[in-house]
C-alpha cells in the first residue's frame, strides 16, 4: 500500500467515524485534522494537527488562533486555515441564530455563550448592539463600531438611528476588552451614560452594557450602573 493510499484510508476512517457517532470518541487533534483536510483533502494532516494542538493547547485555542501563527506550523497553509476558520464562522452563525426571537433574560446563558464565542478572540475592540422588542425578545444583533472606545468614537445618534430602523423597544450594549481586564474604563462609563440618555429621550430602554474579556464578563446592570 502506498503512502497516499494509507493517508486516504485514514481520512476515510475518520469521516466514517464522525458520520456514525459524531465527535464522541474523537481526540481534539483528530477534530483539528478533519478541519485541516477540508482545505487539502489529499494531504496528510495528522502531524500538523498534532503540532497545532501542542502549540496552542486546546481545540478552542486552535480555532481562535491568528492565521499568521497557524502558518508557522509546518504543513499548515492558507487552504488548511480556511477549514479551521469556516468551522468557527459556521459555529458563530449557528449560535447567533439560536438566540434570535428568544427572550433575552430567559436565554441569557445561550446569549452569553454566543457573545463570548464571537468576541473573546478579537484583537481590537468591537461594539455590538442587541435590539429587543417589547417582549424582550432578541430581534437582531449587529456590530456598529470597531476600535477602542477612546479612539473610535461611538456616536449615540448612529446607535439611536439603528435602533429606530430596527423598531427596537430596548437595547443591550456589548463590547470586548482584548486586554483581558473586564472592568470598565472611564470612557466605557462615559459613553454608556450618553447612550442611555439618548435612548431614554425617545422611550427606548437600555437593559445592560456587557463587557466580554476572554471568558470573563462584566455587567453594568449587575453593578448598578444602568
C-alpha positions as CSV (number, residue, x, y, z in Angstrom):
1,X,0.0,0.0,0.0
2,X,1.3,3.4,-1.0
3,X,1.6,6.3,1.5
4,X,-1.1,8.2,-0.4
5,X,-3.5,5.2,-0.2
6,X,-2.7,4.9,3.5
7,X,-3.5,8.6,4.1
8,X,-6.7,8.3,2.1
9,X,-7.8,5.3,4.1
10,X,-7.0,7.1,7.4
11,X,-9.1,10.2,6.4
12,X,-11.9,8.0,5.2
13,X,-12.0,6.2,8.6
14,X,-12.1,9.5,10.4
15,X,-15.0,10.7,8.3
16,X,-16.9,7.4,8.7
17,X,-16.3,7.6,12.5
18,X,-17.8,11.1,12.6
19,X,-20.8,10.2,10.4
20,X,-21.5,7.2,12.6
21,X,-21.3,8.8,16.1
22,X,-20.4,12.5,15.7
23,X,-17.4,13.8,17.6
24,X,-17.8,11.4,20.5
25,X,-14.6,9.5,21.0
26,X,-12.5,11.9,18.9
27,X,-9.4,13.4,20.3
28,X,-9.2,17.2,19.9
29,X,-6.2,16.8,17.5
30,X,-8.4,14.5,15.3
31,X,-11.1,17.2,15.1
32,X,-8.4,19.6,14.0
33,X,-7.1,17.1,11.5
34,X,-10.6,16.7,10.0
35,X,-10.9,20.5,9.6
36,X,-7.5,20.8,8.1
37,X,-8.3,18.2,5.4
38,X,-11.2,20.4,4.2
39,X,-8.7,22.7,2.5
40,X,-6.3,19.9,1.4
41,X,-8.3,16.7,1.1
42,X,-5.4,14.7,-0.4
43,X,-2.8,15.7,2.1
44,X,-1.8,14.0,5.3
45,X,-2.8,16.5,8.1
46,X,-2.3,14.3,11.1
47,X,1.1,15.6,12.2
48,X,0.2,19.3,11.5
49,X,-2.9,18.8,13.6
50,X,-0.9,17.4,16.5
51,X,1.6,20.2,16.2
52,X,-1.2,22.8,16.3
53,X,-2.8,21.2,19.3
54,X,0.6,21.1,21.1
55,X,1.4,24.7,20.3
56,X,-2.0,26.3,21.2
57,X,-3.1,23.8,23.9
58,X,-6.7,23.2,23.1
59,X,-9.2,22.9,20.2
60,X,-10.7,26.3,21.1
61,X,-7.3,28.0,21.0
62,X,-6.5,26.5,17.6
63,X,-9.8,27.7,16.2
64,X,-9.3,31.2,17.6
65,X,-5.6,31.4,16.6
66,X,-4.3,34.1,14.4
67,X,-3.7,32.8,10.8
68,X,-0.2,34.2,10.9
69,X,0.6,32.0,14.0
70,X,-1.0,28.9,12.4
71,X,1.2,29.3,9.3
72,X,4.3,28.9,11.5
73,X,3.4,25.2,11.8
74,X,4.9,23.1,9.1
75,X,2.2,21.7,6.8
76,X,-0.5,24.3,7.5
77,X,-1.2,26.8,4.8
78,X,-3.9,29.1,3.5
79,X,-6.2,26.2,2.4
80,X,-5.9,24.5,5.8
81,X,-6.7,27.7,7.6
82,X,-9.8,28.0,5.5
83,X,-11.1,24.7,7.0
84,X,-10.5,25.9,10.6
85,X,-12.0,29.4,10.1
86,X,-15.1,28.2,8.2
87,X,-15.9,25.9,11.0
88,X,-15.5,28.7,13.5
89,X,-17.6,31.1,11.4
90,X,-20.4,28.5,11.0
91,X,-20.5,27.8,14.7
92,X,-20.8,31.5,15.4
93,X,-23.7,31.9,12.9
94,X,-25.4,28.8,14.5
95,X,-25.1,30.2,18.0
96,X,-26.4,33.6,16.8
97,X,-29.4,32.0,15.0
98,X,-30.3,30.0,18.2
99,X,-31.0,33.1,20.2
100,X,-32.9,35.2,17.7
101,X,-36.5,35.6,18.8
102,X,-35.8,34.3,22.3
103,X,-36.3,36.2,25.5
104,X,-33.0,38.0,26.4
105,X,-33.3,37.2,30.1
106,X,-34.5,33.7,29.9
107,X,-32.0,32.8,27.3
108,X,-29.1,34.6,28.9
109,X,-26.8,31.6,29.1
110,X,-27.2,31.0,25.3
111,X,-26.7,34.7,24.6
112,X,-23.5,34.9,26.7
113,X,-22.2,31.7,25.0
114,X,-22.6,33.3,21.6
115,X,-21.1,36.7,22.8
116,X,-18.1,35.0,24.3
117,X,-17.5,32.8,21.3
118,X,-17.8,35.7,19.0
119,X,-15.8,38.4,20.8
120,X,-13.2,36.8,23.0
121,X,-10.6,36.3,20.3
122,X,-10.8,39.7,18.8
123,X,-7.6,41.7,18.9
124,X,-9.4,45.0,18.8
125,X,-12.5,46.4,20.5
126,X,-15.8,45.7,18.8
127,X,-19.1,47.4,19.9
128,X,-22.2,45.4,19.3
129,X,-25.9,46.2,19.9
130,X,-28.6,43.8,20.7
131,X,-32.1,45.0,19.6
132,X,-35.1,43.8,21.7
133,X,-38.8,44.1,21.0
134,X,-41.4,44.9,23.6
135,X,-41.4,41.4,24.9
136,X,-37.7,41.4,25.4
137,X,-37.1,39.1,22.5
138,X,-33.9,39.4,20.6
139,X,-34.7,40.7,17.1
140,X,-31.2,41.3,15.8
141,X,-27.5,41.6,16.9
142,X,-25.0,43.7,15.0
143,X,-21.6,45.3,15.3
144,X,-22.0,49.0,14.9
145,X,-18.4,50.2,15.6
146,X,-14.9,48.8,15.8
147,X,-11.9,50.2,17.5
148,X,-11.2,51.2,21.1
149,X,-13.9,53.4,22.6
150,X,-11.4,56.1,23.3
151,X,-10.1,56.4,19.7
152,X,-13.1,55.2,17.6
153,X,-15.9,57.3,18.9
154,X,-19.2,55.6,19.4
155,X,-21.8,58.1,18.1
156,X,-25.1,58.0,20.1
157,X,-27.0,59.4,17.2
158,X,-25.9,56.4,15.0
159,X,-26.9,53.9,17.6
160,X,-30.3,55.5,18.0
161,X,-30.8,55.7,14.3
162,X,-30.1,51.9,14.0
163,X,-32.4,51.3,17.0
164,X,-35.2,53.2,15.3
165,X,-34.5,51.4,11.9
166,X,-34.9,48.1,13.7
167,X,-38.0,49.2,15.6
168,X,-36.4,48.3,18.9
169,X,-38.1,48.8,22.3
170,X,-35.0,48.1,24.3
171,X,-31.2,47.8,23.8
172,X,-28.3,45.9,25.3
173,X,-24.8,47.1,24.5
174,X,-21.8,44.7,24.3
175,X,-18.1,45.3,23.7
176,X,-14.9,43.3,24.3
177,X,-11.7,44.1,26.1
178,X,-8.8,42.4,24.3
179,X,-6.6,43.2,27.3
180,X,-8.4,40.5,29.3
181,X,-9.5,43.0,32.0
182,X,-13.3,43.1,32.2
183,X,-13.5,46.2,34.3
184,X,-15.0,49.3,32.6
185,X,-12.8,52.2,31.7
186,X,-13.8,55.8,32.3
187,X,-14.5,56.0,28.5
188,X,-16.8,53.0,28.9
189,X,-18.7,54.7,31.7
190,X,-19.0,58.0,29.8
191,X,-20.2,56.5,26.6
192,X,-22.7,54.3,28.4
193,X,-24.3,57.3,30.1
194,X,-24.5,59.2,26.8
195,X,-26.1,56.2,25.1
196,X,-28.6,55.6,27.9
197,X,-29.6,59.2,28.0
198,X,-30.1,59.3,24.2
199,X,-32.1,56.2,24.2
200,X,-34.4,57.2,27.1
201,X,-35.1,60.6,25.3
202,X,-37.1,58.6,22.7
203,X,-38.5,56.0,25.2
204,X,-36.1,53.2,24.3
205,X,-34.9,51.3,27.4
206,X,-31.3,50.2,27.9
207,X,-31.2,46.9,29.8
208,X,-27.4,46.4,30.2
209,X,-24.0,47.0,28.9
210,X,-21.8,43.9,28.9
211,X,-18.0,43.7,28.6
212,X,-16.5,40.5,27.4
213,X,-12.9,39.8,28.4
214,X,-11.9,36.3,27.4
215,X,-14.2,34.1,29.5
216,X,-14.9,36.9,32.0
217,X,-18.0,39.1,31.9
218,X,-18.8,42.5,33.4
219,X,-22.4,43.6,33.6
220,X,-23.2,47.3,34.2
221,X,-26.7,46.3,35.3
222,X,-25.4,43.8,37.9
223,X,-23.1,46.6,39.3
224,X,-25.9,49.2,39.4
225,X,-24.5,51.3,36.6
226,X,-27.5,51.1,34.3
